Amino acid sequence: MKVAGARRTVTNRDKAHCGREQALAAAVATLNGPQRDLFQHVGRCLCEAYGDDAGTASRQATFLVPVGPHGVRVTTCAVGDTEALVELYTWLADGVELTPSVTRYLLEKNACLRFGSLGIDADGDVLLADSLFAEHLNAVVLARHIELLGATANEVERELAELYV
């Protein structure tokens, strides 16, 4: 197995993942109790819904599920000291210039969405995001939201390519 960046072959798979697992453990340790518990529940739901394709956890305590044009990221967010919610998001329209007509399209498309929202992050990149309360979370609900975000991201990217590229 090749380790990106290290430019060496690792023959022991356990050691190859050790650094990533330590970084993830450090990121998870910074979460408050409800957020940490929900993050662990999200991991179990993803495994139940997707099996081996559950996605990988990053150093930011975020799972990446390979659905849609750029994957869907799944993480948790603290809501005060005693609550947490699940955040799902994906970037789209990579490299699309935010002209007035593109911005208008995104606003009109956003008004038609029945879940989630289109937005522009601090870097000027377009994203599609949604959230779930912890009490509504199970593997079926999480997988359905991920699939809907991926399908919507595909649709928006296709329409943007047809209209503005």
VMD Tcl script that builds the backbone (N, CA, C; Angstrom):
set m [mol new atoms 495]
animate dup $m
set s [atomselect $m all]
$s set {name element resname resid chain x y z} {
  {N N MET 1 A 0.842 -1.178 0.000}
  {CA C MET 1 A 0.000 0.000 0.000}
  {C C MET 1 A 0.879 1.230 0.000}
  {N N LYS 2 A 0.623 2.169 -0.874}
  {CA C LYS 2 A 1.384 3.408 -0.951}
  {C C LYS 2 A 0.789 4.435 -0.002}
  {N N VAL 3 A 1.627 5.154 0.673}
  {CA C VAL 3 A 1.190 6.228 1.549}
  {C C VAL 3 A 1.467 7.539 0.833}
  {N N ALA 4 A 0.421 8.281 0.532}
  {CA C ALA 4 A 0.581 9.538 -0.194}
  {C C ALA 4 A 1.440 10.494 0.613}
  {N N GLY 5 A 2.324 11.163 -0.072}
  {CA C GLY 5 A 3.164 12.152 0.566}
  {C C GLY 5 A 4.432 11.555 1.155}
  {N N ALA 6 A 4.360 10.343 1.657}
  {CA C ALA 6 A 5.521 9.736 2.283}
  {C C ALA 6 A 6.469 9.148 1.248}
  {N N ARG 7 A 5.971 8.831 0.063}
  {CA C ARG 7 A 6.761 8.287 -1.038}
  {C C ARG 7 A 7.500 7.019 -0.642}
  {N N ARG 8 A 6.813 6.165 0.121}
  {CA C ARG 8 A 7.397 4.889 0.493}
  {C C ARG 8 A 6.298 3.852 0.545}
  {N N THR 9 A 6.684 2.613 0.416}
  {CA C THR 9 A 5.721 1.526 0.482}
  {C C THR 9 A 5.628 1.039 1.919}
  {N N VAL 10 A 4.440 0.891 2.392}
  {CA C VAL 10 A 4.221 0.397 3.742}
  {C C VAL 10 A 3.698 -1.022 3.628}
  {N N THR 11 A 4.365 -1.946 4.263}
  {CA C THR 11 A 3.932 -3.334 4.172}
  {C C THR 11 A 3.006 -3.715 5.316}
  {N N ASN 12 A 3.023 -2.988 6.402}
  {CA C ASN 12 A 2.156 -3.279 7.529}
  {C C ASN 12 A 0.980 -2.301 7.501}
  {N N ARG 13 A -0.206 -2.786 7.146}
  {CA C ARG 13 A -1.389 -1.922 7.016}
  {C C ARG 13 A -1.735 -1.241 8.338}
  {N N ASP 14 A -1.487 -1.908 9.461}
  {CA C ASP 14 A -1.810 -1.305 10.751}
  {C C ASP 14 A -1.004 -0.025 10.962}
  {N N LYS 15 A 0.262 -0.056 10.627}
  {CA C LYS 15 A 1.109 1.122 10.799}
  {C C LYS 15 A 0.732 2.219 9.813}
  {N N ALA 16 A 0.270 1.853 8.634}
  {CA C ALA 16 A -0.090 2.846 7.625}
  {C C ALA 16 A -1.238 3.719 8.104}
  {N N HIS 17 A -2.179 3.133 8.834}
  {CA C HIS 17 A -3.343 3.876 9.294}
  {C C HIS 17 A -3.142 4.499 10.662}
  {N N CYS 18 A -2.051 4.164 11.326}
  {CA C CYS 18 A -1.827 4.612 12.690}
  {C C CYS 18 A -1.828 6.133 12.799}
  {N N GLY 19 A -1.121 6.818 11.922}
  {CA C GLY 19 A -1.058 8.281 11.968}
  {C C GLY 19 A -2.416 8.913 11.743}
  {N N ARG 20 A -3.181 8.396 10.782}
  {CA C ARG 20 A -4.511 8.936 10.506}
  {C C ARG 20 A -5.440 8.695 11.681}
  {N N GLU 21 A -5.369 7.490 12.254}
  {CA C GLU 21 A -6.228 7.172 13.392}
  {C C GLU 21 A -5.899 8.033 14.593}
  {N N GLN 22 A -4.606 8.315 14.820}
  {CA C GLN 22 A -4.212 9.175 15.934}
  {C C GLN 22 A -4.714 10.600 15.712}
  {N N ALA 23 A -4.616 11.084 14.472}
  {CA C ALA 23 A -5.101 12.428 14.161}
  {C C ALA 23 A -6.610 12.502 14.342}
  {N N LEU 24 A -7.335 11.462 13.905}
  {CA C LEU 24 A -8.785 11.427 14.089}
  {C C LEU 24 A -9.133 11.388 15.568}
  {N N ALA 25 A -8.436 10.563 16.335}
  {CA C ALA 25 A -8.704 10.482 17.773}
  {C C ALA 25 A -8.483 11.838 18.436}
  {N N ALA 26 A -7.457 12.556 18.020}
  {CA C ALA 26 A -7.199 13.884 18.575}
  {C C ALA 26 A -8.320 14.854 18.205}
  {N N ALA 27 A -8.821 14.759 16.969}
  {CA C ALA 27 A -9.918 15.637 16.534}
  {C C ALA 27 A -11.191 15.313 17.291}
  {N N VAL 28 A -11.489 14.036 17.460}
  {CA C VAL 28 A -12.698 13.622 18.174}
  {C C VAL 28 A -12.620 14.028 19.642}
  {N N ALA 29 A -11.430 14.004 20.212}
  {CA C ALA 29 A -11.260 14.378 21.618}
  {C C ALA 29 A -11.618 15.838 21.865}
  {N N THR 30 A -11.561 16.677 20.843}
  {CA C THR 30 A -11.901 18.093 21.015}
  {C C THR 30 A -13.413 18.336 20.994}
  {N N LEU 31 A -14.196 17.339 20.601}
  {CA C LEU 31 A -15.644 17.493 20.539}
  {C C LEU 31 A -16.236 17.428 21.947}
  {N N ASN 32 A -17.348 18.168 22.157}
  {CA C ASN 32 A -17.998 18.050 23.468}
  {C C ASN 32 A -18.711 16.699 23.547}
  {N N GLY 33 A -19.196 16.326 24.723}
  {CA C GLY 33 A -19.797 15.003 24.940}
  {C C GLY 33 A -20.889 14.635 23.959}
  {N N PRO 34 A -21.948 15.460 23.837}
  {CA C PRO 34 A -23.022 15.115 22.901}
  {C C PRO 34 A -22.539 15.057 21.448}
  {N N GLN 35 A -21.631 15.938 21.081}
  {CA C GLN 35 A -21.108 15.950 19.714}
  {C C GLN 35 A -20.270 14.697 19.460}
  {N N ARG 36 A -19.454 14.306 20.412}
  {CA C ARG 36 A -18.625 13.106 20.281}
  {C C ARG 36 A -19.505 11.853 20.196}
  {N N ASP 37 A -20.521 11.769 21.056}
  {CA C ASP 37 A -21.429 10.613 21.029}
  {C C ASP 37 A -22.147 10.527 19.686}
  {N N LEU 38 A -22.598 11.677 19.175}
  {CA C LEU 38 A -23.295 11.691 17.893}
  {C C LEU 38 A -22.350 11.325 16.757}
  {N N PHE 39 A -21.105 11.797 16.804}
  {CA C PHE 39 A -20.121 11.447 15.780}
  {C C PHE 39 A -19.925 9.937 15.729}
  {N N GLN 40 A -19.831 9.300 16.881}
  {CA C GLN 40 A -19.678 7.845 16.929}
  {C C GLN 40 A -20.928 7.147 16.387}
  {N N HIS 41 A -22.099 7.681 16.702}
  {CA C HIS 41 A -23.358 7.121 16.185}
  {C C HIS 41 A -23.416 7.269 14.661}
  {N N VAL 42 A -22.972 8.418 14.146}
  {CA C VAL 42 A -22.918 8.637 12.696}
  {C C VAL 42 A -22.029 7.568 12.055}
  {N N GLY 43 A -20.876 7.298 12.644}
  {CA C GLY 43 A -19.982 6.270 12.108}
  {C C GLY 43 A -20.650 4.909 12.039}
  {N N ARG 44 A -21.399 4.548 13.087}
  {CA C ARG 44 A -22.113 3.268 13.080}
  {C C ARG 44 A -23.205 3.254 12.009}
  {N N CYS 45 A -23.934 4.358 11.876}
  {CA C CYS 45 A -24.986 4.440 10.849}
  {C C CYS 45 A -24.405 4.323 9.451}
  {N N LEU 46 A -23.272 4.985 9.212}
  {CA C LEU 46 A -22.634 4.907 7.893}
  {C C LEU 46 A -22.185 3.482 7.592}
  {N N CYS 47 A -21.635 2.797 8.579}
  {CA C CYS 47 A -21.225 1.402 8.369}
  {C C CYS 47 A -22.427 0.523 8.073}
  {N N GLU 48 A -23.517 0.746 8.778}
  {CA C GLU 48 A -24.729 -0.043 8.542}
  {C C GLU 48 A -25.292 0.230 7.154}
  {N N ALA 49 A -25.283 1.483 6.733}
  {CA C ALA 49 A -25.881 1.862 5.450}
  {C C ALA 49 A -24.989 1.534 4.256}
  {N N TYR 50 A -23.683 1.701 4.399}
  {CA C TYR 50 A -22.781 1.600 3.251}
  {C C TYR 50 A -21.753 0.486 3.354}
  {N N GLY 51 A -21.664 -0.195 4.474}
  {CA C GLY 51 A -20.687 -1.272 4.616}
  {C C GLY 51 A -19.280 -0.762 4.435}
  {N N ASP 52 A -18.516 -1.437 3.588}
  {CA C ASP 52 A -17.120 -1.063 3.374}
  {C C ASP 52 A -16.966 0.279 2.669}
  {N N ASP 53 A -18.034 0.775 2.035}
  {CA C ASP 53 A -17.976 2.069 1.359}
  {C C ASP 53 A -18.453 3.196 2.266}
  {N N ALA 54 A -18.336 3.001 3.571}
  {CA C ALA 54 A -18.871 3.955 4.542}
  {C C ALA 54 A -18.174 5.302 4.498}
  {N N GLY 55 A -17.054 5.389 3.866}
  {CA C GLY 55 A -16.326 6.649 3.847}
  {C C GLY 55 A -15.225 6.617 4.887}
  {N N THR 56 A -14.354 7.567 4.778}
  {CA C THR 56 A -13.232 7.623 5.697}
  {C C THR 56 A -13.369 8.843 6.579}
  {N N ALA 57 A -12.923 8.719 7.788}
  {CA C ALA 57 A -12.926 9.847 8.705}
  {C C ALA 57 A -11.629 10.623 8.503}
  {N N SER 58 A -11.752 11.911 8.476}
  {CA C SER 58 A -10.573 12.749 8.270}
  {C C SER 58 A -10.056 13.271 9.599}
  {N N ARG 59 A -9.024 14.067 9.524}
  {CA C ARG 59 A -8.437 14.665 10.726}
  {C C ARG 59 A -9.334 15.727 11.333}
  {N N GLN 60 A -10.369 16.125 10.625}
  {CA C GLN 60 A -11.307 17.108 11.144}
  {C C GLN 60 A -12.562 16.452 11.709}
  {N N ALA 61 A -12.522 15.193 12.009}
  {CA C ALA 61 A -13.680 14.454 12.516}
  {C C ALA 61 A -14.863 14.597 11.561}
  {N N THR 62 A -14.586 14.339 10.284}
  {CA C THR 62 A -15.586 14.409 9.224}
  {C C THR 62 A -15.476 13.143 8.380}
  {N N PHE 63 A -16.616 12.535 8.086}
  {CA C PHE 63 A -16.639 11.376 7.192}
  {C C PHE 63 A -16.855 11.853 5.769}
  {N N LEU 64 A -16.232 11.192 4.810}
  {CA C LEU 64 A -16.439 11.465 3.391}
  {C C LEU 64 A -17.067 10.229 2.770}
  {N N VAL 65 A -18.281 10.380 2.261}
  {CA C VAL 65 A -19.000 9.280 1.628}
  {C C VAL 65 A -18.959 9.514 0.118}
  {N N PRO 66 A -18.482 8.542 -0.669}
  {CA C PRO 66 A -18.313 8.739 -2.114}
  {C C PRO 66 A -19.638 8.697 -2.884}
  {N N VAL 67 A -20.426 9.736 -2.722}
  {CA C VAL 67 A -21.714 9.878 -3.407}
  {C C VAL 67 A -21.742 11.258 -4.042}
  {N N GLY 68 A -22.252 11.341 -5.264}
  {CA C GLY 68 A -22.302 12.631 -5.951}
  {C C GLY 68 A -20.972 12.959 -6.603}
  {N N PRO 69 A -20.891 14.125 -7.229}
  {CA C PRO 69 A -19.695 14.459 -7.996}
  {C C PRO 69 A -18.431 14.648 -7.157}
  {N N HIS 70 A -18.566 15.062 -5.899}
  {CA C HIS 70 A -17.393 15.339 -5.068}
  {C C HIS 70 A -17.467 14.691 -3.694}
  {N N GLY 71 A -18.367 13.741 -3.520}
  {CA C GLY 71 A -18.537 13.103 -2.229}
  {C C GLY 71 A -19.340 13.986 -1.287}
  {N N VAL 72 A -19.943 13.375 -0.300}
  {CA C VAL 72 A -20.708 14.099 0.710}
  {C C VAL 72 A -19.958 13.977 2.026}
  {N N ARG 73 A -19.711 15.101 2.654}
  {CA C ARG 73 A -19.057 15.124 3.958}
  {C C ARG 73 A -20.117 15.099 5.047}
  {N N VAL 74 A -19.848 14.331 6.088}
  {CA C VAL 74 A -20.785 14.181 7.199}
  {C C VAL 74 A -20.010 14.432 8.484}
  {N N THR 75 A -20.501 15.369 9.282}
  {CA C THR 75 A -19.839 15.692 10.535}
  {C C THR 75 A -20.889 16.053 11.575}
  {N N THR 76 A -20.455 16.414 12.752}
  {CA C THR 76 A -21.381 16.837 13.793}
  {C C THR 76 A -21.039 18.249 14.235}
  {N N CYS 77 A -22.034 18.922 14.778}
  {CA C CYS 77 A -21.875 20.301 15.220}
  {C C CYS 77 A -22.525 20.441 16.587}
  {N N ALA 78 A -21.810 21.045 17.514}
  {CA C ALA 78 A -22.382 21.274 18.843}
  {C C ALA 78 A -23.448 22.358 18.753}
  {N N VAL 79 A -24.521 22.153 19.500}
  {CA C VAL 79 A -25.571 23.158 19.650}
  {C C VAL 79 A -25.664 23.397 21.158}
  {N N GLY 80 A -24.940 24.393 21.622}
  {CA C GLY 80 A -24.835 24.612 23.053}
  {C C GLY 80 A -23.977 23.532 23.689}
  {N N ASP 81 A -24.161 23.333 24.985}
  {CA C ASP 81 A -23.358 22.346 25.706}
  {C C ASP 81 A -24.008 20.970 25.783}
  {N N THR 82 A -25.298 20.884 25.469}
  {CA C THR 82 A -26.005 19.628 25.708}
  {C C THR 82 A -26.616 19.004 24.460}
  {N N GLU 83 A -26.470 19.630 23.309}
  {CA C GLU 83 A -27.088 19.132 22.071}
  {C C GLU 83 A -26.042 19.080 20.959}
  {N N ALA 84 A -26.365 18.333 19.932}
  {CA C ALA 84 A -25.532 18.273 18.730}
  {C C ALA 84 A -26.422 17.932 17.552}
  {N N LEU 85 A -25.978 18.280 16.369}
  {CA C LEU 85 A -26.698 17.891 15.163}
  {C C LEU 85 A -25.714 17.403 14.120}
  {N N VAL 86 A -26.246 16.722 13.119}
  {CA C VAL 86 A -25.439 16.185 12.027}
  {C C VAL 86 A -25.455 17.193 10.889}
  {N N GLU 87 A -24.294 17.510 10.365}
  {CA C GLU 87 A -24.181 18.383 9.198}
  {C C GLU 87 A -23.708 17.553 8.017}
  {N N LEU 88 A -24.369 17.746 6.869}
  {CA C LEU 88 A -23.994 17.068 5.631}
  {C C LEU 88 A -23.752 18.156 4.597}
  {N N TYR 89 A -22.685 18.042 3.823}
  {CA C TYR 89 A -22.427 19.052 2.801}
  {C C TYR 89 A -21.537 18.506 1.698}
  {N N THR 90 A -21.629 19.153 0.562}
  {CA C THR 90 A -20.777 18.830 -0.567}
  {C C THR 90 A -20.524 20.103 -1.358}
  {N N TRP 91 A -19.338 20.220 -1.890}
  {CA C TRP 91 A -19.039 21.345 -2.780}
  {C C TRP 91 A -19.443 20.955 -4.184}
  {N N LEU 92 A -19.752 21.933 -4.994}
  {CA C LEU 92 A -20.068 21.671 -6.388}
  {C C LEU 92 A -19.708 22.862 -7.249}
  {N N ALA 93 A -19.836 22.677 -8.534}
  {CA C ALA 93 A -19.557 23.726 -9.517}
  {C C ALA 93 A -18.135 24.253 -9.390}
  {N N ASP 94 A -17.190 23.341 -9.262}
  {CA C ASP 94 A -15.782 23.714 -9.135}
  {C C ASP 94 A -15.352 24.569 -10.331}
  {N N GLY 95 A -14.842 25.720 -10.040}
  {CA C GLY 95 A -14.317 26.588 -11.083}
  {C C GLY 95 A -15.346 27.459 -11.776}
  {N N VAL 96 A -16.604 27.395 -11.373}
  {CA C VAL 96 A -17.630 28.235 -11.990}
  {C C VAL 96 A -17.500 29.650 -11.445}
  {N N GLU 97 A -17.423 30.602 -12.346}
  {CA C GLU 97 A -17.339 32.010 -11.947}
  {C C GLU 97 A -18.717 32.468 -11.465}
  {N N LEU 98 A -18.734 33.140 -10.343}
  {CA C LEU 98 A -20.000 33.598 -9.767}
  {C C LEU 98 A -20.438 34.912 -10.411}
  {N N THR 99 A -20.860 34.805 -11.651}
  {CA C THR 99 A -21.390 35.958 -12.368}
  {C C THR 99 A -22.791 36.258 -11.839}
  {N N PRO 100 A -23.355 37.406 -12.164}
  {CA C PRO 100 A -24.731 37.683 -11.733}
  {C C PRO 100 A -25.727 36.618 -12.208}
  {N N SER 101 A -25.557 36.105 -13.417}
  {CA C SER 101 A -26.507 35.103 -13.905}
  {C C SER 101 A -26.345 33.768 -13.175}
  {N N VAL 102 A -25.119 33.373 -12.846}
  {CA C VAL 102 A -24.901 32.137 -12.081}
  {C C VAL 102 A -25.463 32.300 -10.671}
  {N N THR 103 A -25.222 33.445 -10.074}
  {CA C THR 103 A -25.733 33.698 -8.729}
  {C C THR 103 A -27.260 33.677 -8.725}
  {N N ARG 104 A -27.878 34.255 -9.751}
  {CA C ARG 104 A -29.339 34.225 -9.842}
  {C C ARG 104 A -29.844 32.790 -9.989}
  {N N TYR 105 A -29.173 31.999 -10.833}
  {CA C TYR 105 A -29.552 30.596 -10.990}
  {C C TYR 105 A -29.502 29.888 -9.636}
  {N N LEU 106 A -28.414 30.084 -8.875}
  {CA C LEU 106 A -28.271 29.425 -7.578}
  {C C LEU 106 A -29.373 29.853 -6.609}
  {N N LEU 107 A -29.720 31.128 -6.617}
  {CA C LEU 107 A -30.795 31.604 -5.733}
  {C C LEU 107 A -32.140 31.004 -6.126}
  {N N GLU 108 A -32.432 30.965 -7.423}
  {CA C GLU 108 A -33.694 30.384 -7.881}
  {C C GLU 108 A -33.740 28.881 -7.613}
  {N N LYS 109 A -32.628 28.204 -7.839}
  {CA C LYS 109 A -32.563 26.764 -7.577}
  {C C LYS 109 A -32.740 26.501 -6.077}
  {N N ASN 110 A -32.117 27.332 -5.262}
  {CA C ASN 110 A -32.231 27.180 -3.819}
  {C C ASN 110 A -33.683 27.301 -3.359}
  {N N ALA 111 A -34.420 28.218 -3.967}
  {CA C ALA 111 A -35.825 28.412 -3.603}
  {C C ALA 111 A -36.668 27.185 -3.950}
  {N N CYS 112 A -36.233 26.380 -4.914}
  {CA C CYS 112 A -36.982 25.184 -5.325}
  {C C CYS 112 A -36.632 23.944 -4.514}
  {N N LEU 113 A -35.527 23.965 -3.798}
  {CA C LEU 113 A -35.121 22.789 -3.022}
  {C C LEU 113 A -36.069 22.565 -1.859}
  {N N ARG 114 A -36.420 21.332 -1.603}
  {CA C ARG 114 A -37.309 20.990 -0.492}
  {C C ARG 114 A -36.539 20.502 0.712}
  {N N PHE 115 A -35.236 20.374 0.589}
  {CA C PHE 115 A -34.361 20.038 1.705}
  {C C PHE 115 A -33.014 20.663 1.386}
  {N N GLY 116 A -32.247 20.941 2.399}
  {CA C GLY 116 A -30.918 21.484 2.175}
  {C C GLY 116 A -30.945 22.896 1.633}
  {N N SER 117 A -29.757 23.412 1.389}
  {CA C SER 117 A -29.643 24.758 0.844}
  {C C SER 117 A -28.356 24.898 0.055}
  {N N LEU 118 A -28.437 25.704 -0.978}
  {CA C LEU 118 A -27.261 26.068 -1.754}
  {C C LEU 118 A -26.679 27.330 -1.132}
  {N N GLY 119 A -25.377 27.418 -1.116}
  {CA C GLY 119 A -24.738 28.605 -0.573}
  {C C GLY 119 A -23.353 28.782 -1.153}
  {N N ILE 120 A -22.700 29.827 -0.708}
  {CA C ILE 120 A -21.334 30.128 -1.129}
  {C C ILE 120 A -20.505 30.257 0.143}
  {N N ASP 121 A -19.407 29.499 0.221}
  {CA C ASP 121 A -18.586 29.552 1.431}
  {C C ASP 121 A -17.652 30.760 1.395}
  {N N ALA 122 A -16.844 30.916 2.418}
  {CA C ALA 122 A -15.958 32.073 2.554}
  {C C ALA 122 A -14.930 32.156 1.428}
  {N N ASP 123 A -14.634 31.033 0.775}
  {CA C ASP 123 A -13.682 31.017 -0.333}
  {C C ASP 123 A -14.350 31.292 -1.678}
  {N N GLY 124 A -15.681 31.491 -1.684}
  {CA C GLY 124 A -16.405 31.726 -2.918}
  {C C GLY 124 A -16.796 30.460 -3.645}
  {N N ASP 125 A -16.701 29.310 -2.976}
  {CA C ASP 125 A -17.074 28.034 -3.581}
  {C C ASP 125 A -18.540 27.732 -3.273}
  {N N VAL 126 A -19.220 27.114 -4.242}
  {CA C VAL 126 A -20.629 26.765 -4.087}
  {C C VAL 126 A -20.727 25.460 -3.299}
  {N N LEU 127 A -21.650 25.422 -2.340}
  {CA C LEU 127 A -21.868 24.189 -1.607}
  {C C LEU 127 A -23.352 23.936 -1.422}
  {N N LEU 128 A -23.662 22.689 -1.197}
  {CA C LEU 128 A -25.012 22.235 -0.901}
  {C C LEU 128 A -24.938 21.593 0.478}
  {N N ALA 129 A -25.773 22.051 1.412}
  {CA C ALA 129 A -25.677 21.584 2.794}
  {C C ALA 129 A -27.055 21.286 3.367}
  {N N ASP 130 A -27.080 20.428 4.368}
  {CA C ASP 130 A -28.296 20.102 5.098}
  {C C ASP 130 A -27.885 19.665 6.496}
  {N N SER 131 A -28.839 19.560 7.397}
  {CA C SER 131 A -28.534 19.091 8.748}
  {C C SER 131 A -29.686 18.246 9.272}
  {N N LEU 132 A -29.368 17.430 10.257}
  {CA C LEU 132 A -30.340 16.544 10.895}
  {C C LEU 132 A -30.185 16.642 12.403}
  {N N PHE 133 A -31.292 16.637 13.119}
  {CA C PHE 133 A -31.228 16.562 14.567}
  {C C PHE 133 A -30.873 15.134 14.967}
  {N N ALA 134 A -30.193 14.997 16.076}
  {CA C ALA 134 A -29.725 13.686 16.534}
  {C C ALA 134 A -30.868 12.697 16.740}
  {N N GLU 135 A -31.991 13.178 17.259}
  {CA C GLU 135 A -33.088 12.258 17.556}
  {C C GLU 135 A -33.733 11.677 16.308}
  {N N HIS 136 A -33.440 12.216 15.139}
  {CA C HIS 136 A -33.993 11.692 13.885}
  {C C HIS 136 A -33.006 10.793 13.147}
  {N N LEU 137 A -31.861 10.569 13.725}
  {CA C LEU 137 A -30.793 9.878 13.017}
  {C C LEU 137 A -30.874 8.366 13.158}
  {N N ASN 138 A -30.893 7.716 11.996}
  {CA C ASN 138 A -30.659 6.272 11.908}
  {C C ASN 138 A -30.019 6.029 10.549}
  {N N ALA 139 A -29.624 4.817 10.284}
  {CA C ALA 139 A -28.893 4.515 9.053}
  {C C ALA 139 A -29.722 4.823 7.811}
  {N N VAL 140 A -31.011 4.535 7.843}
  {CA C VAL 140 A -31.866 4.763 6.674}
  {C C VAL 140 A -32.006 6.256 6.390}
  {N N VAL 141 A -32.282 7.033 7.421}
  {CA C VAL 141 A -32.447 8.485 7.249}
  {C C VAL 141 A -31.143 9.117 6.775}
  {N N LEU 142 A -30.030 8.742 7.377}
  {CA C LEU 142 A -28.739 9.310 6.988}
  {C C LEU 142 A -28.396 8.959 5.543}
  {N N ALA 143 A -28.571 7.706 5.172}
  {CA C ALA 143 A -28.272 7.290 3.795}
  {C C ALA 143 A -29.170 8.021 2.802}
  {N N ARG 144 A -30.436 8.180 3.139}
  {CA C ARG 144 A -31.363 8.885 2.239}
  {C C ARG 144 A -30.940 10.327 2.041}
  {N N HIS 145 A -30.538 10.992 3.115}
  {CA C HIS 145 A -30.073 12.373 2.989}
  {C C HIS 145 A -28.802 12.459 2.143}
  {N N ILE 146 A -27.895 11.544 2.370}
  {CA C ILE 146 A -26.658 11.537 1.582}
  {C C ILE 146 A -26.973 11.326 0.106}
  {N N GLU 147 A -27.846 10.365 -0.199}
  {CA C GLU 147 A -28.199 10.095 -1.593}
  {C C GLU 147 A -28.895 11.300 -2.229}
  {N N LEU 148 A -29.784 11.959 -1.489}
  {CA C LEU 148 A -30.466 13.145 -2.013}
  {C C LEU 148 A -29.487 14.292 -2.268}
  {N N LEU 149 A -28.544 14.494 -1.351}
  {CA C LEU 149 A -27.537 15.537 -1.574}
  {C C LEU 149 A -26.691 15.221 -2.796}
  {N N GLY 150 A -26.279 13.966 -2.931}
  {CA C GLY 150 A -25.482 13.581 -4.095}
  {C C GLY 150 A -26.236 13.757 -5.396}
  {N N ALA 151 A -27.505 13.349 -5.433}
  {CA C ALA 151 A -28.317 13.490 -6.647}
  {C C ALA 151 A -28.561 14.957 -6.977}
  {N N THR 152 A -28.836 15.756 -5.963}
  {CA C THR 152 A -29.054 17.185 -6.198}
  {C C THR 152 A -27.774 17.850 -6.672}
  {N N ALA 153 A -26.642 17.485 -6.094}
  {CA C ALA 153 A -25.362 18.035 -6.538}
  {C C ALA 153 A -25.107 17.674 -8.000}
  {N N ASN 154 A -25.404 16.437 -8.398}
  {CA C ASN 154 A -25.256 16.041 -9.802}
  {C C ASN 154 A -26.134 16.899 -10.704}
  {N N GLU 155 A -27.379 17.106 -10.288}
  {CA C GLU 155 A -28.318 17.902 -11.080}
  {C C GLU 155 A -27.846 19.346 -11.229}
  {N N VAL 156 A -27.433 19.956 -10.139}
  {CA C VAL 156 A -26.982 21.352 -10.187}
  {C C VAL 156 A -25.726 21.476 -11.040}
  {N N GLU 157 A -24.789 20.568 -10.886}
  {CA C GLU 157 A -23.570 20.625 -11.704}
  {C C GLU 157 A -23.894 20.467 -13.186}
  {N N ARG 158 A -24.787 19.539 -13.511}
  {CA C ARG 158 A -25.173 19.338 -14.914}
  {C C ARG 158 A -25.822 20.597 -15.480}
  {N N GLU 159 A -26.759 21.175 -14.737}
  {CA C GLU 159 A -27.448 22.382 -15.205}
  {C C GLU 159 A -26.475 23.548 -15.345}
  {N N LEU 160 A -25.585 23.713 -14.399}
  {CA C LEU 160 A -24.607 24.789 -14.516}
  {C C LEU 160 A -23.711 24.606 -15.731}
  {N N ALA 161 A -23.299 23.362 -15.987}
  {CA C ALA 161 A -22.449 23.093 -17.146}
  {C C ALA 161 A -23.191 23.392 -18.455}
  {N N GLU 162 A -24.478 23.036 -18.503}
  {CA C GLU 162 A -25.262 23.281 -19.704}
  {C C GLU 162 A -25.530 24.776 -19.921}
  {N N LEU 163 A -25.729 25.499 -18.840}
  {CA C LEU 163 A -26.124 26.896 -18.960}
  {C C LEU 163 A -24.960 27.889 -19.004}
  {N N TYR 164 A -23.869 27.584 -18.280}
  {CA C TYR 164 A -22.862 28.617 -18.068}
  {C C TYR 164 A -21.443 28.246 -18.419}
  {N N VAL 165 A -21.210 27.053 -18.928}
  {CA C VAL 165 A -19.821 26.687 -19.248}
  {C C VAL 165 A -19.647 26.568 -20.736}
}
mol reanalyze $m
mol bondsrecalc $m
mol representation Tube
mol addrep $m
